[in-house]
Amino acid sequence: MTTVLDYARDLKARINETMVRYGQRSQTLDQSFPQRLLSSSAATLPTGTLKQRMENLDARRNELKNVGLLDKLDSHPFDTAKLETLEPAQQRVMALYVQDTEDKLSELDDLARRTRLLLDNVNRKFHHKQIRIDRDLGLVAEGDQGRSLALDALSSGEQHELVLHYDLLFRVRPNTLVLIDEPELSLHVAWQKRFLPDLLEIVATARFDVLMATHSPFIVGDQSDLMVGLDAGLA
């Protein structure tokens, strides 16, 4: 078994754990919905705010479907124009619905950010193939026209990119110092140019620090402000 297959199983386990929390949170909120709706603390939202938050929910659901964490069932965005004519009691119902749905989806936010970064950073570098998330398999690879590919049939360079990004996004603990030594040795020039921008996005999401040694000007790019040069004459 190769590392990419191990990581596919690891992601499947992470997805399952996250979906369990999502289901538990949804059940808790659904069961208490009537009681909270009828309580004196149930608040309304201004129509403009309600419309904006409903539109944001549709966008979040679509993103979660695209990344593979929610099923792509046939659905239609809510017609927010109907919110203009709600009675006060209906406004309370919709306000509580929005708040509960935001709460439910927040259980998926962290995993969604990490998986989206993984897919974006890896797939922009692969040609005629892509990686996607599958709730039953974790990671899957596809070729042209969606043709299924074995993960361990990816090239060594592609597997290295996938493993590196997965390590950084999912396996490095927050507040860790990660040492990276000459990453350019396994990257062609186009991938070297993307390395630092991708790494900075990952660091912002996974919250760790990096100390990197490189001889490549393509790795540094226009981020010379992050660089400390070393005297070549020093041992």
N, C-alpha and C positions, 0 to 999 in steps of 0.2 A: 504494500500500500504506500502511495506517495503522500507527501504533505498536503497537496491540494485536495485529495480525497478525505484526509483527516479533517481539514478545515471545512469542507462541505458538511461533514457530520457535525462538527462543532457549531456551525451556523444554524443547522437544523435544530439543534438542542436549544440554542439561544432564542430562535424564533418561537419554538414551542413554549418555552418558559415565559416569554413576553406575551404570547397569546393567552396563556392561562391567566396572567395578571389582568390582561385586558378583559377577559371574560368575567373574572371575579368582580372587577370594578364595575362592569356593566350591570351585572346581576344585582349588586348592592344598590346601585343608583336606581335601577328600574323598580326594585321592590319598595324602595322608600319614596318613589316619585309622588304617589297620591298624597301621602302624609305631608310631604314638604310643600306640595302645591296648595294644600288647604290650610297650611299654617299661616299665621299673621306675618311671618318674615318673608313670604314669597314676594319678590319684587318684580316690577316691570322694567322694560328698557325702552328708551326713546326709539321711535320707528327707524330713524336713520342708523342708529347703532345696531339695532336688531338686524336690519338688512345687511349691513356690512359684515356682521359676524356670521350670518347665514351663508353669505357668499364665500367667506373665508373657510367655513366648514366644507363647502363643496370642493374648494380648491385643495384642502388638506386630504379629503377622501380620495380625490383623483390622484394625488401624489402617492398616497399609500397604496393605491391599486397599481399604479405604474411601477412602483418599486417592488411589488410582489407581496406585500404584507396584508392587503385586503383583497378579497375575491372581486374579479371584474364582472359583477353581475349587471344586467341591464338596469339602468337607473337614469332618472332625469333630474337635472338641477331643480331645486325648489324655486318656484316663481315668486321672487321677493316682492313683486308689485302687489301681491295679495296682502302683504303686511300693512299696506296703507289703510285698509278698511277694518282692521281688527277691533273688536270690542275689548274693554279693559280686562275682562276675564280671559279672553283669548290671548291677549298680550302676556299675561302672567304665565300661561301654559307655554307659549313659545319662548319666553325668556328663560324659563327653567329648563326647557328642552335644549336650548342652545348651550347653557352653562353645563348641563350634564354631558352633552355630546363632546364638548371641548375637554371636559374632565376625562372621559373615556379615551379619547384619542391621544391624550397626553401620555398614556401608558406606552404608546408606540413611538413617541417622538425621538427618543435617544437612538433606538435601533434603526429607525427610518433615516436619521441623519447619517449614521455610520454606513448603512448599506448604500445610500444614495452616493456618498463620497466614493465608496469602493467601486461601484458600477461606473460612475462618471470618470474617475481617474484611470481605471483599467481599460474601459471600452474605447476611450478616445485614442488609445495607443494600439489597440488590436486592429488588424485589417482582415476583412472578410470573415470575421467571427466576433462573437460577443459573449459576455458573461451575464447571466441574469439570476435573480433570486427565485427559488422555488420552496414553498413552505414544506413540501414533503421530502425534498432532496437537499435543501440548503443552497448549494451553488450548482448551476448547470452551465454548460457551454453549448453554443449554437453556431453553426456556420451559415452560409448563404441560404436564403429562403427558409430559415428556421431549422435547418438540418441539425439533428442532435450530434454532439461531439463528446467523446469521453474527456473528462478533465485532464487525465494523465496523458492524453494524446496531444495536448498543447505543447508548443515548443518549450525548450528549457528556459528561454528568455521570458516567454509569456507566463510560465508557471512561477518564475522568480518574481515577476511583477505582482502577480496575484497574491503570492505568499507574503511578500513584503508589505503590501498595503493591508492585507488582512491582519498580519501581526501588529502593525502600528495602530490600526483602528479598533481591534477587538481584544488584543492580548497584552498590550502594555498597560500597566496600572497608572492611574492618574498621579501626577507629581513625581513620576520617575524621570531619571536622566538617561536618555538613550544615546549611545555612542554609535555613530555611523562612519565607517572608514572607507573612503574612496569608492563611493557607489557607482562612479562612472565606469569602473572596470567591467561591469556586466550590462551596461546600457549603451545603445548607439546614440548618436548625437541628438536626434529628435527627442528621444526619451530623456536625455540629460537636461535638455532645455525645460522640460516639464517637471523635473524632479523637485526642485525647490518650491515652486508655486503649489504643487500638490501636497508637499510635506507641510507647508505652512497652514493649509486648510485642515489637514489631519490634526496637527498640533492644537489648533484652535478648538477642534471638536473633542479630541480625546484628552486634552489638558495634560501634556507632559512636555519636558524640555529636551532639546537635542543639541549635542555637540558633534559636529561633522568635520571630518578632514577630507579635503579634496584638492586635486591638482587641476581640475577642469574649469576653465572659464565659462563653459556652457552651463555647468551646474550653478555657478554664482549668478550669471546673467546680469540683470540690472539691480541686484540686491547686494551691492558692495557694502552698503551700510551695515550689513550683518556679518561682514567678513573681518577677520583679524589676520593679517599677513604675517608669515613667519620667515625669518631670514634664512635663505637657502644655504647660507654658509654654516649655520648652526647644526650640530649633530643632534 
